[in-house]
Amino acid sequence: MVGDRPGALATWEQALILFEWLDVSLEQVRVQCNLCVSYREAARWERAIESGMWASGRARELGEPRYEAMAAGNLGDVYMTQGSWREAQRWFRRAGNLANEHGYEDEQTELARRRAELAVLLRDPSATALTEHAFTLASDSDSPVEAGRSRALLAFCQARAGRLEALDAAVEAAVEPLKQAGAGHELAEARLWISEAYLLVGRSDEALADATRALVFADEVGQV
């Protein structure tokens, strides 16, 4: 349900009830993965963790490593959003091990960006290198949305490192593929990193413009 996060959450909750009644285990796992994401976006942390944990455990019982990796990655996002760095690292590591073991390239690409974001938040010295690696993976896998998200993160890294000459090019390279893909949610997240980058270099008008665009999107879709 594009543009209606509360409506999407309600729909997933209704779907879960139906699949529980039908006793369709794999569909329950898929819905719980989506609920984990939706609850995180609504800042309902306990429910997000509950859904992610259930999906991870049930996927393992069913022998569905792709869904287990997906659930683990979602849990990493929840803990990262909360600032629980150690738990985020643990779940990202679990998701990465599964993705590498089974060759899930799409999950590997997403996890590279997630791990880079965590490194940036932790001010890890390897953050820029991890972000560049995430961008390369996304580009090589022909994933414009992930490439755009990684590029926005790279813009922040470059600003923090004082590489001002690369900032505008990084911002343009981040925004355009997300616009073309119609990825409003991802574009809003990218604009937050871009706004932070502009703040670091003292370009407050541009920082305010990008933060305002992100805020407008969040208001429109009801995303906390």
VENFEN-V488848 format. One record per residue. N is the residue number from 0. RES is the residue in one small letter. PHI is phi in radians with two decimals (none if undefined). Layout:
n=[N N]
res=[RES RES]
phi=[PHI PHI]
This chain:
n=[0 1 2 3 4 5 6 7 8 9 10 11 12 13 14 15 16 17 18 19 20 21 22 23 24 25 26 27 28 29 30 31 32 33 34 35 36 37 38 39 40 41 42 43 44 45 46 47 48 49 50 51 52 53 54 55 56 57 58 59 60 61 62 63 64 65 66 67 68 69 70 71 72 73 74 75 76 77 78 79 80 81 82 83 84 85 86 87 88 89 90 91 92 93 94 95 96 97 98 99 100 101 102 103 104 105 106 107 108 109 110 111 112 113 114 115 116 117 118 119 120 121 122 123 124 125 126 127 128 129 130 131 132 133 134 135 136 137 138 139 140 141 142 143 144 145 146 147 148 149 150 151 152 153 154 155 156 157 158 159 160 161 162 163 164 165 166 167 168 169 170 171 172 173 174 175 176 177 178 179 180 181 182 183 184 185 186 187 188 189 190 191 192 193 194 195 196 197 198 199 200 201 202 203 204 205 206 207 208 209 210 211 212 213 214 215 216 217 218 219 220 221 222 223]
res=[m v g d r p g a l a t w e q a l i l f e w l d v s l e q v r v q c n l c v s y r e a a r w e r a i e s g m w a s g r a r e l g e p r y e a m a a g n l g d v y m t q g s w r e a q r w f r r a g n l a n e h g y e d e q t e l a r r r a e l a v l l r d p s a t a l t e h a f t l a s d s d s p v e a g r s r a l l a f c q a r a g r l e a l d a a v e a a v e p l k q a g a g h e l a e a r l w i s e a y l l v g r s d e a l a d a t r a l v f a d e v g q v]
phi=[none -1.16 1.45 -2.48 -1.13 -1.06 -1.16 -1.12 -1.08 -1.10 -1.15 -1.11 -1.13 -1.16 -1.11 -1.08 -1.03 -1.12 -1.21 -1.13 -1.15 -1.42 1.02 -1.81 -1.09 -1.14 -1.17 -1.08 -1.08 -1.05 -1.17 -1.12 -1.07 -1.17 -1.14 -1.00 -1.12 -1.15 -1.14 -1.08 -1.16 -1.63 1.07 -1.75 -1.11 -1.08 -1.18 -1.08 -1.14 -1.04 -1.15 -1.13 -1.11 -1.09 -1.10 -1.10 -1.14 -1.22 -1.10 -1.13 -1.09 -1.45 1.21 -2.06 -1.10 -1.10 -1.24 -1.13 -1.11 -1.09 -1.11 -1.10 -1.11 -1.12 -1.11 -1.02 -1.09 -1.04 -1.17 -1.15 -1.08 -1.37 1.50 -1.57 -1.08 -1.11 -1.16 -1.05 -1.05 -1.08 -1.30 -1.12 -1.11 -1.08 -1.11 -1.13 -1.07 -1.16 -1.12 -1.23 -1.09 -1.85 1.20 -1.49 -1.13 -1.14 -1.17 -1.06 -1.15 -1.11 -1.18 -1.08 -1.22 -1.09 -1.16 -1.13 -1.09 -1.11 -1.11 -1.12 -1.11 -1.48 0.97 -1.21 -1.03 -1.53 -1.02 -1.11 -1.10 -1.15 -1.18 -1.08 -1.13 -1.09 -1.12 -1.11 -1.05 -1.13 -1.16 -1.16 -1.58 0.97 -2.05 -1.08 -1.18 -1.13 -1.10 -1.12 -1.14 -1.17 -1.17 -1.13 -1.12 -1.16 -1.03 -1.13 -1.04 -1.17 -1.13 -1.16 -1.51 1.40 -1.54 -1.20 -1.17 -1.68 -1.18 -1.08 -1.13 -1.16 -1.10 -1.11 -1.17 -1.39 -1.30 -1.05 -1.12 -1.24 -1.09 -1.12 -1.43 1.15 -1.58 -1.08 -1.09 -1.16 -1.13 -1.10 -1.12 -1.10 -1.12 -1.15 -1.15 -1.13 -1.06 -1.08 -1.10 -1.11 -1.08 -1.05 -1.77 1.39 -1.68 -1.19 -1.11 -1.23 -1.08 -1.12 -1.08 -1.24 -1.11 -1.14 -1.08 -1.12 -1.15 -1.05 -1.06 -1.05 -1.12 -1.13 -1.80 1.19 -1.75 -1.06]
